[in-house]
Amino acid sequence: MVLAEVSRRQHRVGGAHTELTQQTRVGDALVRGLVRAQLALALQLSAVVLVGLGGLPWLFAIAPSVGRLTVLGVNLPWLLLAVLSFPFLVAVGWTYVRLAERNEQDFTDLVQRPER
């Protein structure tokens, strides 16, 4: 999406924009940098989800007394896994979208930056 927007806009000839539209090595490196940044972000937030949700069964196995706690008449494991996991996943998803858009905006700013 970002690359299409960049190629549609008219800019002065030269710089990163030309490198992208002519598909040079520099342009390829710029695109690979964006892809790498997005992949790193996805892996980092996947690790957050893995630790956040995947760690709960380990917690309940290591500390069975925590698994027997009740909150408002509901067992804590059910409350965490069935109710609170959804807001957690929504928050992680929202964070991903915001940070991915920031990466794309940084890329667009780099490409549109005037040459000196």
C-alpha positions in Angstrom: 0.0 0.0 0.0 2.7 2.5 0.9 4.8 1.7 -2.2 1.8 2.3 -4.4 1.2 5.7 -2.8 4.8 6.7 -3.2 4.9 5.8 -6.9 1.7 7.7 -7.6 2.9 11.0 -6.2 4.9 13.4 -8.3 8.2 14.4 -6.8 11.4 15.9 -8.0 13.7 13.6 -9.9 16.4 12.1 -7.7 16.8 10.6 -4.3 15.1 7.6 -2.7 11.9 8.0 -4.8 13.8 7.5 -8.0 15.6 4.5 -6.5 12.3 2.9 -5.7 10.5 3.6 -9.0 13.5 2.4 -11.0 13.9 -0.6 -8.8 17.6 -0.1 -8.2 19.7 -1.8 -5.5 19.2 1.1 -3.2 15.5 1.0 -3.7 15.5 -2.7 -3.1 17.4 -2.2 0.2 14.9 0.5 1.3 12.0 -1.9 0.7 13.8 -4.8 2.4 14.4 -2.5 5.4 10.7 -1.8 5.7 9.8 -5.5 5.4 12.4 -6.3 8.0 11.1 -3.6 10.4 7.5 -5.0 9.9 8.7 -8.6 10.5 10.6 -7.6 13.6 7.5 -5.8 15.0 5.3 -8.8 14.2 7.7 -11.2 15.9 8.1 -9.0 19.0 4.3 -8.8 19.5 3.9 -12.5 18.8 6.4 -13.1 21.7 4.3 -10.8 23.9 1.2 -12.9 23.1 3.1 -16.2 23.5 4.4 -15.2 26.9 1.1 -13.5 28.0 -1.3 -16.3 27.1 1.1 -19.2 26.7 2.5 -18.6 30.2 -0.8 -18.9 31.9 -1.0 -22.7 31.8 2.6 -22.9 33.1 1.6 -20.6 35.9 -1.3 -22.8 36.8 0.8 -25.9 36.6 3.6 -24.5 38.7 1.4 -22.8 41.3 -1.8 -24.9 41.5 -3.1 -22.7 44.3 -3.4 -19.8 41.8 -5.5 -22.0 39.6 -7.9 -22.6 42.4 -8.6 -19.0 43.2 -12.0 -17.6 42.5 -12.9 -14.0 41.6 -16.6 -13.0 41.7 -17.5 -16.7 41.9 -15.5 -17.6 38.7 -12.3 -19.6 38.7 -9.3 -17.5 37.9 -8.1 -19.6 35.0 -11.5 -19.3 33.3 -11.6 -15.6 33.9 -8.2 -15.1 32.5 -8.4 -17.4 29.5 -12.1 -16.9 28.5 -12.7 -13.3 29.4 -9.6 -11.2 29.8 -7.6 -12.8 26.9 -9.8 -11.0 24.3 -9.1 -7.4 25.5 -5.4 -8.4 25.7 -5.5 -9.6 22.1 -7.3 -6.5 21.0 -4.7 -4.3 22.7 -1.9 -6.2 21.1 -3.6 -5.9 17.7 -4.2 -2.2 18.1 -0.6 -1.7 19.1 0.6 -3.6 16.1 -1.5 -1.5 13.7 -0.2 1.7 15.3 3.4 0.7 15.2 3.2 -0.8 11.7 1.6 2.5 10.4 4.4 4.4 12.1 7.0 2.2 10.3 5.3 2.9 7.0 5.1 6.6 7.7 8.8 6.7 8.5 9.5 4.9 5.2 7.3 7.3 3.3 9.0 10.3 5.0 12.4 8.9 4.0 11.3 8.4 0.4 9.7 11.9 0.2 12.6 13.7 1.9 14.0 16.3 -0.5 17.6 15.8 -1.6 20.1 18.4 -0.5 
